[in-house]
Amino acid sequence: MLIPVIDDGLERLLRTSLPLPVDQGDVSFDPPSSTWSAQVNRLTVNLYLYNVSRSPQPPRPAAVRPGARGTERRFALPMVELSYLVSAWAGSPRDEHSLLGDVLTRLLAFQVLPVEHLVRPPSSPVQIALAADDLNRPRELWSGLGGSLKASFTLVVTVAADAYDWELAPPQVTQVVPATSLLDGRESGRP
């Protein structure tokens, strides 16, 4: 469920901040192959998710909370990175560059995807940043997709993966009784 929530949040952010109403343009997550691009006939922002990996950021710490049946706990959540190849499609290269520039400036305005664009907010803020070209090699992606090289950038989204559900925590230890006191009856108050 994590990736669709992020996809939807990115689309909502772009549609409201560009603005790009549904009747004027598309936000696509399809691979921008030559077959796909031949079918594009409207303004389109493409966010192709090409890599999912564990983030070098430390996991989100384990957490506890009160629950209906008692204290609940959840183990530390691993951080993941989603890498999107972002491109713009329009009638001419000039229009594409203009649209891509608008997308770039709108995304640069945010370090965190605003929660109001997320249908179900994940367990951590959704961090968004641009990746360095030399690390992600978009040129290799374009050739692998069978398309010609196009102006694009890589957007990296980092978020905690909701890998663990909340569970009932074991009872809290309030005292430690030596085993010898249990054997000779001193625990129960007998002599």
Secondary structure, DSSP 4 states (H G I P E B T S, - for coil): -HHHHHHHHHHHHHHHHTT--TTTEEEE-S---HHHHHH--SEEEEEEEEEEEE-SSPPBPPEEEEETTEEEEEPPBPEEEEEEEEEEE-SSHHHHHHHHHHHHHHHHT-SB--GGG-SS--SS--EEEEPPHHHH-HHHHHHHTT-----EEEEEEEEE---S--EEPPPPP-----HHHHHTTTTTT--
